[in-house]
Amino acid sequence: MKTLIPFVLLFASAAASAQESQPLEVDVVGGINAPMAIAVPAMPAAPGAPETLGRQIAEVVASDLRSTGLFTPLGPNGIGRYSFGQAANPVYAEWRNAGASALVSGYVEQRADGRITVGCYLFDVAAGRELAHQGFAVAPTEWRRAAHKCADTIYARLSGEHPFLDTRIVYVAETGPKTNRQKRIAIMDSDGSNHRYLSTGKATVVTPRFNPRGDKLVYMSYQGRRPRVYVMDVASGSERLLVPGTAFTFAPRFSPDGRDIVFSMASGGNTDIFVVGANGGTPRRLTSTPGADTSPSFSPDGRRIAFESDRSGSQQLYVMDADGAGQKRISFGGGAFASPVWSPRGDLIAFTRIGGGGFRIGVMSASGAGTKLLTDAWQDEAPSWAPNGQFVMFNRTARGSGDSTLYAVSINGGSARRMPTPLGGSDPSWSPLNL
């Protein structure tokens, strides 16, 4: 079972909106500026450290950087090597000749306490200067965490954005034919490694969502053939019913401080949004308009909630205060809008736009301005934000078979990339940055 490990920081790291417009739909499916060529050669190992580990770490760093769409990694295959002593003092001319604008170097060293030290350096090859250095002491089995941390250091320094690569993803793994599909909760690292299942598949589960610490999930399960919300401890797998009774409850999410859970409950022929303490208690009703109010999502400051409602005759997006006051529609234009999710940065709301014969992922400001569509496939839905607010993950359903797979796309445009899951998947949720 994977547990979050404490990293020992050995070096100080060099630290490093979407524009709103008038109500206008903009399509940003397209390219980003040419990715930066960055050399990522295999890291040398000091005597006593595993010799193959430096190459494995470099491979993960290169893969992580490539996944951002901002970099074209050179290496670790087909590129030169360097000595242990050159990790902090590169020969810049060699890397300029290799066509690199930047260089990632480092080393692996065995510690007396049984752990390993992974050093990570970033250099500006053209200017011939160091941009960042950082290091971690980890258990030998946790070397991938050090690699993700190294990649996050590089990404943050060169992009100016917050890191997001040392994260996990929870989703619904799907197997079987469309008419008899098994759905299980699965969890993995952001690069697809350390994959495992958290539920058995005896009951269909949907919409798993992390709490702010990443150690608990809230989701809907059809146990007993009734849709009801459960809370799960990720480490132990233990689960409990959020709201006792037989009422249908669904579409849950944690508040930004993890103390509350907002969800939908169907009662008396109406579906409304409620909030309850994460440890239980009496739910408090937030909406009471006739129709279906669902898919609530807190703003990162906890002061507002975005949700969808058909009170106007079609699915549209609304925003209200956290106590239910000030309910206001924010989506207009053609088609229906669903599944709003507030960005961790607080500046945007991601959504699913339904219309024109398809489902597309888009973003808009909290006022409804600056609508941008990010995807153009047949059926893209269920958006989830990376913790830095720069990428949106979602599931894409294939026409005919109904098979779903996970993808992620930058809010700045570009092609969506497929996320590495061993099976079909839906309802993804990105964790906060690992501790």
The 8 nearest C-alpha neighbors of each residue, nearest first, counted from 0:
[[1, 2, 234, 195, 235, 193, 233, 194],
 [2, 0, 3, 193, 234, 4, 195, 194],
 [3, 1, 4, 0, 234, 233, 214, 5],
 [2, 4, 434, 5, 1, 433, 6, 144],
 [5, 3, 2, 6, 434, 137, 141, 138],
 [4, 6, 7, 3, 434, 137, 136, 8],
 [5, 7, 135, 8, 136, 4, 137, 434],
 [6, 8, 136, 135, 9, 5, 137, 134],
 [9, 7, 135, 10, 134, 6, 136, 133],
 [8, 10, 134, 135, 7, 133, 11, 136],
 [11, 9, 133, 134, 8, 12, 132, 135],
 [10, 12, 133, 13, 132, 9, 8, 134],
 [13, 11, 133, 132, 14, 131, 10, 152],
 [14, 12, 131, 15, 11, 132, 130, 156],
 [15, 13, 12, 156, 155, 131, 152, 159],
 [14, 156, 159, 155, 13, 160, 157, 161],
 [17, 18, 346, 19, 347, 344, 364, 345],
 [16, 18, 19, 346, 347, 410, 411, 369],
 [19, 17, 16, 20, 369, 364, 368, 346],
 [18, 20, 369, 368, 17, 364, 21, 16],
 [19, 21, 369, 368, 22, 18, 23, 370],
 [20, 22, 23, 368, 369, 19, 370, 24],
 [23, 21, 368, 369, 20, 24, 370, 367],
 [24, 22, 21, 370, 369, 25, 20, 368],
 [23, 25, 370, 371, 26, 22, 369, 372],
 [26, 24, 371, 370, 372, 27, 23, 369],
 [25, 27, 372, 371, 28, 373, 24, 374],
 [28, 26, 412, 373, 29, 372, 25, 371],
 [29, 27, 412, 373, 413, 26, 374, 414],
 [30, 28, 413, 412, 27, 414, 31, 26],
 [29, 31, 413, 412, 32, 414, 28, 33],
 [30, 32, 413, 33, 412, 29, 411, 34],
 [33, 31, 34, 30, 69, 35, 413, 68],
 [32, 34, 31, 35, 69, 70, 30, 71],
 [35, 33, 70, 69, 71, 32, 36, 68],
 [36, 34, 70, 71, 37, 69, 33, 100],
 [37, 35, 71, 99, 100, 72, 70, 34],
 [38, 36, 101, 72, 99, 102, 100, 73],
 [37, 39, 73, 102, 99, 72, 103, 40],
 [40, 38, 103, 74, 75, 73, 57, 72],
 [41, 39, 75, 74, 38, 80, 42, 78],
 [42, 40, 54, 75, 57, 53, 43, 80],
 [41, 43, 53, 106, 105, 54, 40, 104],
 [44, 42, 106, 83, 53, 82, 107, 41],
 [45, 43, 107, 50, 48, 106, 108, 53],
 [44, 46, 108, 48, 107, 47, 43, 83],
 [47, 45, 48, 44, 108, 109, 49, 50],
 [46, 48, 109, 45, 49, 108, 44, 50],
 [47, 49, 109, 108, 46, 44, 45, 50],
 [50, 48, 52, 51, 47, 44, 53, 107],
 [49, 51, 44, 52, 48, 53, 43, 54],
 [52, 50, 53, 49, 54, 55, 44, 43],
 [51, 53, 55, 54, 49, 50, 56, 107],
 [54, 52, 42, 56, 55, 41, 51, 43],
 [53, 55, 41, 57, 52, 56, 51, 42],
 [54, 56, 52, 58, 57, 53, 59, 51],
 [55, 57, 53, 59, 146, 58, 54, 52],
 [56, 58, 60, 54, 41, 55, 59, 61],
 [57, 59, 55, 61, 56, 60, 62, 54],
 [60, 58, 62, 56, 61, 57, 63, 146],
 [61, 59, 57, 150, 63, 62, 58, 146],
 [60, 62, 58, 64, 59, 63, 72, 57],
 [63, 61, 59, 65, 60, 64, 58, 66],
 [64, 62, 60, 66, 65, 61, 59, 150],
 [63, 65, 61, 66, 62, 67, 70, 60],
 [66, 64, 62, 70, 67, 63, 68, 71],
 [65, 67, 63, 64, 68, 62, 416, 69],
 [68, 66, 69, 65, 64, 63, 70, 409],
 [67, 69, 66, 65, 70, 34, 64, 71],
 [70, 68, 34, 67, 35, 65, 71, 64],
 [71, 69, 34, 35, 65, 68, 64, 36],
 [70, 72, 36, 34, 35, 65, 37, 73],
 [73, 71, 37, 61, 38, 36, 70, 74],
 [74, 72, 38, 39, 37, 71, 75, 36],
 [75, 73, 76, 39, 40, 78, 77, 72],
 [74, 76, 40, 41, 39, 78, 57, 58],
 [77, 75, 74, 78, 40, 73, 41, 79],
 [78, 76, 74, 75, 79, 73, 40, 80],
 [77, 79, 74, 76, 75, 40, 80, 73],
 [80, 78, 40, 81, 77, 75, 74, 76],
 [79, 81, 40, 41, 78, 82, 42, 43],
 [82, 80, 85, 83, 79, 86, 43, 89],
 [81, 83, 85, 84, 43, 86, 80, 42],
 [84, 82, 43, 85, 86, 106, 81, 45],
 [83, 85, 82, 86, 87, 88, 81, 89],
 [86, 84, 88, 89, 82, 87, 83, 81],
 [85, 87, 105, 104, 84, 83, 88, 89],
 [86, 88, 85, 89, 84, 120, 105, 104],
 [89, 87, 85, 86, 90, 84, 91, 129],
 [90, 88, 85, 91, 86, 87, 81, 104],
 [89, 91, 92, 93, 88, 94, 85, 81],
 [90, 92, 94, 93, 89, 124, 127, 95],
 [93, 91, 95, 94, 90, 96, 124, 97],
 [94, 92, 96, 91, 95, 90, 97, 79],
 [93, 95, 97, 96, 91, 92, 99, 98],
 [94, 96, 92, 98, 97, 93, 99, 91],
 [97, 95, 93, 94, 98, 92, 99, 91],
 [96, 98, 94, 95, 99, 93, 78, 38],
 [99, 97, 95, 96, 94, 100, 36, 38],
 [100, 98, 36, 37, 101, 95, 38, 97],
 [101, 99, 124, 36, 37, 125, 123, 98],
 [102, 100, 37, 123, 124, 99, 122, 38],
 [101, 103, 38, 122, 37, 121, 39, 104],
 [104, 102, 121, 39, 120, 38, 122, 101],
 [105, 103, 120, 86, 119, 102, 42, 121],
 [106, 104, 119, 118, 86, 42, 120, 103],
 [105, 107, 42, 43, 118, 44, 117, 108],
 [108, 106, 44, 117, 116, 53, 45, 43],
 [107, 109, 116, 45, 48, 115, 44, 110],
 [108, 110, 115, 48, 47, 116, 114, 111],
 [111, 109, 115, 114, 112, 113, 108, 116],
 [110, 112, 113, 109, 114, 115, 108, 47],
 [113, 111, 110, 114, 115, 109, 138, 136],
 [114, 112, 111, 110, 115, 109, 138, 139],
 [115, 113, 138, 110, 137, 112, 139, 136],
 [114, 116, 109, 110, 136, 137, 108, 139],
 [115, 117, 136, 108, 135, 107, 109, 118],
 [118, 116, 107, 135, 134, 106, 115, 136],
 [117, 119, 134, 105, 106, 133, 116, 107],
 [118, 120, 105, 133, 132, 134, 149, 104],
 [121, 119, 132, 104, 103, 105, 131, 133],
 [120, 122, 103, 131, 130, 102, 129, 132],
 [123, 121, 129, 102, 130, 101, 128, 124],
 [122, 124, 101, 128, 126, 127, 125, 129],
 [123, 125, 127, 101, 100, 126, 91, 122],
 [126, 124, 127, 123, 100, 95, 101, 91],
 [127, 125, 123, 124, 128, 122, 129, 91],
 [126, 128, 124, 125, 123, 91, 122, 129],
 [129, 127, 123, 122, 126, 130, 124, 125],
 [128, 130, 122, 131, 121, 123, 127, 120],
 [129, 131, 122, 121, 128, 123, 13, 132],
 [132, 130, 13, 121, 120, 12, 129, 133],
 [133, 131, 120, 12, 119, 121, 10, 13],
 [132, 134, 10, 12, 119, 11, 118, 120],
 [135, 133, 118, 9, 10, 117, 119, 8],
 [134, 136, 8, 117, 7, 116, 9, 6],
 [135, 137, 116, 7, 115, 6, 114, 117],
 [138, 136, 114, 115, 141, 135, 139, 6],
 [137, 139, 114, 141, 140, 115, 142, 136],
 [140, 138, 141, 142, 114, 115, 137, 113],
 [141, 139, 138, 142, 143, 137, 114, 144],
 [142, 140, 138, 139, 143, 144, 137, 145],
 [141, 143, 145, 144, 139, 140, 146, 137],
 [144, 142, 146, 145, 141, 147, 56, 59],
 [145, 143, 147, 142, 146, 141, 148, 165],
 [144, 146, 148, 142, 143, 147, 149, 135],
 [147, 145, 143, 149, 56, 144, 148, 60],
 [148, 146, 150, 165, 144, 149, 145, 164],
 [149, 147, 151, 145, 146, 150, 165, 144],
 [148, 150, 146, 152, 147, 151, 119, 145],
 [151, 149, 147, 60, 153, 152, 148, 154],
 [152, 150, 162, 148, 154, 149, 153, 164],
 [153, 151, 149, 155, 150, 154, 156, 148],
 [154, 152, 150, 156, 151, 155, 157, 149],
 [153, 155, 151, 157, 152, 156, 158, 150],
 [156, 154, 160, 159, 152, 158, 162, 161],
 [157, 155, 15, 153, 154, 159, 158, 152],
 [156, 158, 154, 155, 159, 153, 15, 160],
 [159, 157, 160, 155, 154, 156, 15, 69],
 [158, 160, 155, 15, 156, 157, 161, 154],
 [161, 159, 155, 158, 162, 387, 15, 154],
 [160, 162, 387, 155, 163, 159, 15, 154],
 [163, 161, 151, 155, 164, 387, 160, 154],
 [162, 164, 165, 387, 386, 432, 166, 385],
 [163, 165, 166, 151, 147, 162, 189, 63],
 [166, 164, 147, 163, 433, 148, 432, 144],
 [167, 165, 432, 433, 164, 189, 430, 188],
 [166, 168, 188, 189, 430, 187, 429, 169],
 [169, 167, 429, 187, 186, 428, 189, 430],
 [168, 170, 186, 428, 185, 427, 187, 429],
 [169, 171, 427, 426, 185, 184, 425, 428],
 [170, 172, 184, 425, 424, 183, 426, 182],
 [173, 171, 424, 183, 182, 423, 185, 184],
 [172, 174, 182, 423, 424, 181, 171, 422],
 [175, 173, 181, 180, 423, 182, 172, 422],
 [174, 176, 180, 181, 179, 177, 173, 178],
 [177, 175, 179, 178, 180, 174, 400, 401],
 [176, 178, 180, 179, 401, 175, 400, 402],
 [177, 179, 176, 180, 175, 401, 181, 400],
 [180, 178, 176, 177, 175, 181, 174, 182],
 [179, 181, 175, 176, 177, 174, 178, 182],
 [180, 182, 174, 173, 200, 175, 179, 183],
 [181, 183, 173, 203, 172, 200, 171, 204],
 [184, 182, 200, 172, 171, 198, 185, 204],
 [183, 185, 171, 197, 198, 170, 196, 172],
 [186, 184, 196, 170, 197, 169, 195, 172],
 [185, 187, 169, 195, 168, 194, 196, 170],
 [188, 186, 194, 193, 168, 191, 167, 192],
 [187, 189, 167, 191, 192, 190, 193, 168],
 [188, 190, 167, 166, 191, 168, 187, 164],
 [191, 189, 188, 192, 419, 63, 418, 187],
 [192, 190, 419, 188, 187, 189, 420, 194],
 [191, 193, 188, 194, 190, 187, 189, 419],
 [194, 192, 187, 188, 195, 191, 1, 186],
 [193, 195, 187, 192, 186, 191, 188, 185],
 [196, 194, 186, 185, 193, 187, 197, 0],
 [197, 195, 185, 198, 184, 186, 183, 194],
 [196, 198, 184, 185, 236, 195, 199, 186],
 [199, 197, 184, 183, 196, 200, 185, 236],
 [200, 198, 201, 183, 197, 196, 202, 184],
 [199, 201, 183, 202, 182, 198, 181, 203],
 [202, 200, 199, 203, 198, 181, 222, 183],
 [203, 201, 200, 222, 221, 204, 220, 199],
 [202, 204, 182, 221, 220, 200, 181, 201],
 [203, 205, 220, 219, 182, 183, 202, 221],
 [204, 206, 219, 207, 218, 171, 220, 426],
 [205, 207, 218, 426, 219, 208, 250, 204],
 [208, 206, 218, 217, 205, 216, 170, 169],
 [209, 207, 216, 217, 428, 252, 218, 206],
 [210, 208, 216, 213, 215, 430, 211, 217],
 [209, 211, 213, 215, 212, 253, 257, 216],
 [212, 210, 213, 257, 255, 431, 209, 256],
 [213, 211, 214, 210, 431, 215, 209, 257],
 [212, 214, 210, 209, 211, 430, 215, 431],
 [213, 215, 233, 212, 232, 210, 234, 216],
 [216, 214, 232, 233, 210, 231, 213, 209],
 [217, 215, 209, 231, 208, 230, 210, 207],
 [216, 218, 230, 208, 207, 229, 231, 251],
 [219, 217, 207, 206, 228, 229, 205, 251],
 [218, 220, 228, 227, 205, 249, 204, 229],
 [221, 219, 204, 222, 226, 227, 203, 228],
 [222, 220, 226, 224, 225, 203, 202, 223],
 [221, 223, 224, 202, 220, 225, 226, 203],
 [222, 224, 225, 221, 202, 226, 220, 227],
 [225, 223, 221, 222, 226, 202, 220, 203],
 [224, 226, 221, 223, 222, 227, 247, 245],
 [227, 225, 221, 247, 220, 248, 219, 249],
 [228, 226, 248, 219, 247, 220, 249, 225],
 [227, 229, 219, 218, 248, 249, 241, 240],
 [230, 228, 240, 241, 239, 218, 217, 219],
 [229, 231, 217, 238, 239, 216, 241, 240],
 [232, 230, 238, 216, 215, 237, 233, 236],
 [231, 233, 215, 236, 237, 234, 235, 214],
 [234, 232, 215, 214, 236, 235, 231, 216],
 [233, 235, 232, 236, 214, 2, 0, 1],
 [236, 234, 237, 232, 233, 231, 238, 0],
 [235, 237, 232, 233, 234, 231, 197, 238],
 [238, 236, 235, 232, 231, 239, 233, 234],
 [239, 237, 231, 230, 236, 229, 232, 240],
 [240, 238, 230, 229, 241, 231, 237, 228],
 [239, 241, 229, 242, 228, 243, 230, 238],
 [240, 242, 229, 228, 279, 230, 239, 243],
 [241, 243, 240, 244, 279, 228, 280, 282],
 [244, 242, 240, 241, 245, 246, 279, 227],
 [243, 245, 246, 242, 247, 240, 227, 241],
 [244, 246, 247, 243, 225, 227, 242, 248],
 [247, 245, 244, 248, 265, 266, 264, 227],
 [246, 248, 226, 265, 227, 264, 225, 245],
 [249, 247, 264, 227, 228, 263, 226, 246],
 [248, 250, 263, 219, 228, 251, 227, 262],
 [251, 249, 262, 294, 263, 293, 206, 252],
 [252, 250, 262, 261, 249, 218, 217, 260],
 [253, 251, 261, 260, 208, 296, 262, 254],
 [254, 252, 260, 257, 210, 259, 261, 255],
 [253, 255, 257, 259, 256, 260, 297, 258],
 [256, 254, 257, 299, 301, 211, 253, 300],
 [255, 257, 254, 258, 211, 259, 301, 253],
 [258, 256, 254, 255, 253, 259, 210, 211],
 [257, 259, 277, 256, 276, 254, 260, 253],
 [260, 258, 276, 277, 254, 275, 257, 253],
 [261, 259, 253, 252, 275, 277, 274, 254],
 [260, 262, 274, 252, 251, 273, 253, 275],
 [263, 261, 251, 250, 273, 272, 249, 274],
 [264, 262, 272, 249, 293, 271, 248, 250],
 [263, 265, 248, 270, 247, 271, 266, 272],
 [266, 264, 270, 247, 269, 271, 248, 246],
 [265, 267, 269, 268, 270, 264, 246, 247],
 [266, 268, 269, 265, 270, 246, 264, 271],
 [267, 269, 266, 265, 270, 290, 289, 291],
 [268, 270, 266, 267, 265, 290, 291, 289],
 [271, 269, 265, 291, 264, 292, 266, 290],
 [270, 272, 292, 286, 263, 264, 287, 291],
 [271, 273, 263, 285, 286, 262, 292, 284],
 [272, 274, 284, 283, 285, 262, 261, 263],
 [273, 275, 261, 283, 282, 260, 262, 284],
 [276, 274, 282, 260, 259, 280, 283, 281],
 [275, 277, 259, 279, 278, 258, 280, 260],
 [276, 278, 259, 258, 260, 279, 275, 257],
 [279, 277, 276, 280, 258, 241, 259, 275],
 [280, 278, 276, 277, 241, 275, 242, 281],
 [281, 279, 276, 275, 282, 278, 242, 277],
 [280, 282, 275, 283, 279, 276, 242, 274],
 [283, 281, 275, 274, 273, 280, 284, 276],
 [282, 284, 274, 273, 275, 281, 285, 272],
 [283, 285, 273, 286, 272, 282, 274, 271],
 [284, 286, 323, 273, 272, 322, 283, 287],
 [287, 285, 271, 272, 284, 288, 323, 292],
 [288, 286, 271, 289, 285, 284, 272, 270],
 [287, 289, 286, 290, 310, 271, 292, 291],
 [290, 288, 269, 310, 287, 291, 270, 271],
 [289, 291, 310, 269, 309, 288, 270, 292],
 [290, 292, 270, 308, 309, 293, 269, 271],
 [293, 291, 308, 271, 270, 307, 272, 290],
 [292, 294, 263, 307, 295, 306, 272, 291],
 [295, 293, 306, 250, 338, 307, 296, 339],
 [296, 294, 306, 305, 293, 304, 262, 261],
 [295, 297, 305, 304, 340, 341, 306, 252],
 [298, 296, 304, 301, 303, 254, 299, 305],
 [297, 299, 301, 303, 300, 341, 304, 345],
 [300, 298, 301, 343, 255, 345, 297, 344],
 [301, 299, 298, 302, 255, 303, 345, 297],
 [302, 300, 298, 299, 297, 303, 255, 254],
 [301, 303, 321, 300, 320, 298, 304, 297],
 [304, 302, 320, 321, 298, 319, 301, 297],
 [303, 305, 297, 296, 319, 318, 321, 298],
 [304, 306, 318, 296, 295, 317, 339, 297],
 [307, 305, 295, 294, 317, 316, 293, 339],
 [308, 306, 316, 315, 293, 337, 292, 317],
 [307, 309, 292, 314, 310, 291, 315, 293],
 [308, 310, 314, 313, 312, 311, 291, 290],
 [309, 311, 290, 308, 312, 289, 288, 291],
 [312, 310, 309, 313, 308, 315, 314, 290],
 [311, 313, 309, 310, 314, 315, 290, 308],
 [314, 312, 309, 311, 315, 335, 310, 308],
 [315, 313, 309, 335, 308, 336, 337, 307],
 [314, 316, 336, 307, 308, 335, 330, 313],
 [317, 315, 307, 330, 329, 306, 328, 336],
 [318, 316, 328, 327, 306, 329, 305, 307],
 [317, 319, 305, 327, 304, 326, 306, 328],
 [320, 318, 326, 325, 304, 303, 323, 324],
 [319, 321, 303, 324, 323, 322, 325, 302],
 [320, 322, 303, 302, 323, 304, 319, 301],
 [323, 321, 320, 324, 285, 319, 303, 302],
 [324, 322, 285, 320, 321, 319, 286, 325],
 [325, 323, 320, 322, 326, 319, 321, 285],
 [324, 326, 319, 320, 327, 323, 318, 322],
 [325, 327, 319, 318, 324, 317, 323, 328],
 [328, 326, 317, 318, 325, 319, 329, 316],
 [327, 329, 317, 316, 330, 318, 326, 315],
 [328, 330, 367, 317, 316, 366, 327, 331],
 [331, 329, 316, 367, 315, 328, 336, 332],
 [332, 330, 329, 333, 315, 367, 22, 328],
 [331, 333, 334, 330, 24, 335, 22, 23],
 [332, 334, 331, 335, 354, 355, 353, 352],
 [335, 333, 354, 353, 332, 352, 336, 355],
 [334, 336, 353, 314, 315, 352, 313, 354],
 [337, 335, 352, 315, 314, 351, 353, 316],
 [336, 338, 351, 307, 350, 339, 314, 315],
 [339, 337, 350, 294, 351, 381, 340, 307],
 [340, 338, 350, 349, 337, 306, 348, 305],
 [341, 339, 349, 348, 296, 350, 342, 338],
 [340, 342, 348, 298, 296, 347, 349, 345],
 [341, 343, 345, 344, 347, 388, 348, 384],
 [344, 342, 345, 388, 299, 386, 341, 387],
 [345, 343, 342, 346, 388, 299, 387, 347],
 [346, 344, 342, 343, 299, 347, 298, 341],
 [345, 347, 344, 364, 342, 16, 365, 348],
 [348, 346, 364, 342, 363, 365, 345, 362],
 [347, 349, 341, 363, 340, 362, 342, 364],
 [350, 348, 362, 340, 339, 361, 341, 382],
 [351, 349, 339, 338, 361, 337, 360, 362],
 [350, 352, 360, 337, 380, 359, 336, 338],
 [351, 353, 336, 359, 358, 335, 360, 350],
 [354, 352, 358, 335, 334, 357, 336, 351],
 [355, 353, 334, 356, 357, 335, 352, 358],
 [354, 356, 357, 353, 334, 358, 333, 352],
 [357, 355, 354, 358, 377, 353, 378, 334],
 [356, 358, 377, 378, 354, 355, 353, 359],
 [357, 359, 378, 353, 379, 352, 377, 351],
 [360, 358, 379, 352, 374, 351, 375, 361],
 [361, 359, 351, 374, 373, 350, 372, 379],
 [360, 362, 372, 373, 371, 350, 349, 351],
 [361, 363, 349, 371, 348, 370, 350, 347],
 [364, 362, 370, 369, 348, 347, 367, 368],
 [363, 365, 347, 367, 366, 368, 348, 346],
 [364, 366, 367, 347, 348, 363, 346, 368],
 [367, 365, 364, 368, 329, 363, 318, 330],
 [366, 368, 329, 364, 365, 363, 330, 369],
 [369, 367, 22, 364, 366, 21, 370, 20],
 [368, 370, 19, 20, 363, 22, 364, 23],
 [369, 371, 363, 24, 368, 362, 23, 25],
 [372, 370, 25, 362, 361, 26, 24, 369],
 [371, 373, 361, 26, 360, 374, 27, 25],
 [372, 374, 361, 28, 27, 360, 412, 371],
 [375, 373, 359, 360, 28, 372, 376, 361],
 [374, 376, 359, 377, 373, 28, 372, 360],
 [377, 375, 378, 374, 379, 359, 357, 358],
 [376, 378, 357, 358, 379, 375, 398, 396],
 [377, 379, 358, 396, 357, 395, 376, 359],
 [380, 378, 395, 359, 358, 394, 360, 376],
 [379, 381, 351, 394, 393, 382, 360, 358],
 [380, 382, 393, 426, 394, 338, 383, 351],
 [383, 381, 393, 392, 380, 391, 350, 349],
 [382, 384, 392, 428, 391, 393, 429, 427],
 [385, 383, 391, 388, 390, 386, 342, 392],
 [384, 386, 390, 388, 387, 429, 391, 163],
 [387, 385, 431, 388, 163, 343, 384, 432],
 [388, 386, 161, 385, 389, 163, 162, 343],
 [387, 389, 385, 343, 386, 342, 344, 390],
 [390, 388, 387, 410, 409, 385, 391, 384],
 [391, 389, 409, 385, 408, 410, 388, 384],
 [392, 390, 384, 407, 408, 383, 382, 385],
 [391, 393, 407, 383, 382, 406, 384, 408],
 [394, 392, 382, 381, 406, 405, 380, 383],
 [395, 393, 405, 425, 404, 380, 379, 406],
 [394, 396, 379, 403, 404, 378, 405, 397],
 [397, 395, 403, 378, 402, 401, 398, 394],
 [398, 396, 401, 402, 400, 403, 399, 395],
 [397, 399, 400, 401, 396, 377, 378, 402],
 [400, 398, 401, 397, 402, 396, 177, 377],
 [401, 399, 402, 398, 397, 177, 176, 396],
 [400, 402, 397, 399, 396, 398, 177, 403],
 [403, 401, 400, 397, 396, 423, 404, 177],
 [404, 402, 396, 423, 395, 424, 425, 394],
 [405, 403, 424, 423, 395, 394, 425, 396],
 [404, 406, 394, 418, 393, 424, 417, 395],
 [407, 405, 417, 418, 416, 393, 392, 394],
 [408, 406, 392, 415, 391, 416, 393, 390],
 [407, 409, 415, 391, 390, 392, 410, 416],
 [408, 410, 390, 411, 412, 389, 391, 413],
 [409, 411, 412, 390, 389, 408, 373, 391],
 [412, 410, 409, 413, 27, 31, 389, 17],
 [413, 411, 27, 28, 409, 29, 410, 373],
 [414, 412, 30, 29, 28, 31, 415, 409],
 [413, 415, 416, 29, 408, 28, 412, 30],
 [414, 416, 408, 407, 406, 413, 417, 374],
 [417, 415, 406, 407, 414, 418, 408, 66],
 [416, 418, 406, 405, 419, 407, 415, 404],
 [417, 419, 406, 405, 420, 416, 407, 191],
 [420, 418, 191, 417, 190, 421, 405, 189],
 [419, 421, 422, 191, 418, 423, 424, 405],
 [422, 420, 419, 423, 191, 194, 172, 424],
 [423, 421, 420, 172, 424, 173, 174, 404],
 [422, 424, 173, 404, 403, 172, 402, 174],
 [423, 425, 172, 404, 171, 173, 403, 405],
 [424, 426, 394, 171, 427, 170, 403, 404],
 [425, 427, 206, 170, 381, 171, 394, 205],
 [428, 426, 170, 425, 169, 393, 383, 429],
 [427, 429, 169, 383, 208, 168, 170, 430],
 [428, 430, 168, 385, 167, 383, 384, 169],
 [431, 429, 167, 213, 166, 168, 209, 432],
 [432, 430, 386, 213, 433, 211, 166, 429],
 [431, 433, 166, 165, 163, 430, 434, 386],
 [434, 432, 166, 165, 431, 3, 213, 167],
 [433, 432, 3, 5, 4, 6, 212, 431]]
